[in-house]
Amino acid sequence: MDILIIVDMQNDFIDGALGTKEAKAIVPDVVKKIKDFDGEIIYTRDTHEENYLDTQEGRNLPVAHCIRGTKGWEICPQLEALRSENDIVIDKPTFGSMELGELLKKKDEELRGNGMDGITSITLVGLCTDICVISNAMISKAALPEVPVYVDKDCCAGVTTDSHETALAAMRMCQIKC
């Protein structure tokens, strides 16, 4: 089974508090990726509470974003329209999700326990390449080191173009195909 992980494609990262023109530009490519994908889809959603500015992340990045229940926290409408009831959504309070790693391991074990091949590939797309995509790609690789992990660089955007490229290079060094 192939897995597609859609990382933090939320309004605040696209056209909200932390939005960029690069993030807006990848939305059509991510839509196409989802439509063309044949496998299981997992969405991550950056999720903060009202006290965000009092957290370590909030003190280091003092821009309130992805506050649970707000429009900025929601998955962008173009992707939300494609989300099925079978897709999994993980609300994560920080850059990477340990819950994602545990879910991938459990899913792989269940498939193998039923005489199947297990997870055959993991592909990540989304925002931001240099923060949450790289964090979740590394967690995925650590959870299932023998499963190929891919990051579709054309379906990702970083905080800056340079940091996007730096993150891709770092992931390649960790045997993640970008």
N, C-alpha and C positions, 0 to 999 in steps of 0.2 A: 504494500500500500504506500502510495506517495502522499506526503503531507505538505500543504502550503500554509505558511504562517504569515498572516497579514499583521504587521507591527504598527500599532498606534496611528492608523490612518484616521485621525480625529480632526474635527473642525479647528481646534486651537492650533494644531500643527500645520494646517493647510492654509487657512485664510483668517485665522483668529490671532490670539495674543502672541504666538510664536510662529506664525505663518511666513512662508517665503514663496517667491515666484518659482523656485525649483520644486518645492513641494506641490504647488498647484499643477505644475507641468507633468508630474508623474501620474496624476489621477487617471487619465484615460488609459495609460499603459497598465496600471494595476487593475482597472476594470476589465481590460482584455485578458489579462493573465487569469483572473478569476473565471471569466466566461469560458476560457479554453482549458481550464484545469479539470482533470479527472482524478479525484482523490478526496481526501478529507481536508477540510479547511478549519484553521484555528485563527481567531482574531485575538490580538492583545489590545488592551485599552489602558493607557496611562490613567491612573486614578488617584486623585488627591482629594483630601477633605478640606473643609473650611479653614483649618489651622495650617494650611500649606506653608505660609510665610514663616511659621514658627518651627518648621522642620529643618533638618540639615540641608536638604535639597533647596528648600525655600530661601534659606539664608545665603546659599551659594548662587542661586538663580532666582532673584527676587521678582519674578513675574508670575503672578497667579495664573495657572492654566490647568485645564482638564480637571476642574473641580466637579466631583460626582454630582450628577443630576443637571448640570448646565449644558447649554447648547455646544459649548466648546469641547466638552467631554464626549459628546456623541460621535460615533463613526460617521464619516462624511456621507451625505445623502446618496451619492452615486454608488457607493459600496454597500451601504445599508440596504438599498433596494435589491441587491443581489444576495444578501445573507439569507440562508435557509435555516429552518428550525433545527437541522442536524449539525450546523456549524457550532463550534465551541467558542465561547468568549471568555477570556481570562482578564479580569481586572487586576492590574499589577500596581502596587504602590511605589515602585521604584523602576530603575532602568531595565533590569533583567528579571525574569520570572522563574523562581525555583519551582513553582507550581507547573510551569510549562515543561521543565525537565522531567519532573516526576510523571506527568501525564504521558509524555513521549515514551518513557521507559515502560510504564504500565501498559500502554497501547501495544508496544512491540512485544512484550511478554504475553499478552492475551492472544495476539495474532499467532505467535509461535506455538503457544499452548493449544491452539486449535488446528495445528498442522499446516499453517500458512507460512509464507516467507518473512513475515514481520514487516516493519517499516523499511521500504526500499530506498526512499530518498526524502529529504527535508529541504524545502525551498523557502527562503524568507524574502519578503518585500516590505517596503514601508518606510517609516520615519522614526527617528533620524538615523541615518547610516552610522554616524559616528558616536551615537549614544545607545539607543535602544536596540537598533538592528544588530550591531556588533555584540552587545551584551547577550541577546537572546540567541544569536548564532553560536556563540561560545558555549552557552549553557546547553544548547541542542547537541553540539559536537561532544561535549563532556558527558552528556547523558547517554548518547549512543555513538561511541567513537568509531564503530565500523560502518555506520550508515553515512553515505555521501550527503554532505550539507552544502547547499548552493545558496548564493545570494544573487538575485537578479539586479545587477547594478543599474539597469535602466528603469527599474521600478522602485528605486530608492532615491532619497535626497538627504543630504547632510545639512548641518547648520551652515556650513560654507562649502563651496566646491572643493577647496583644498582639504578640509577635514573629511569630506566624503571620500576622496581619493586615498587619504591616509588610512582611513578605516578599512577600505577595501584591501589595501596592501597588507595591513595587519592581519586581516582574516585569511588572506592567501597564505601567509606564513604559518597559519594554524591549520592548513589543509582544508580550508573552506573554499569552495570554487566560486569565484566571482566573475 
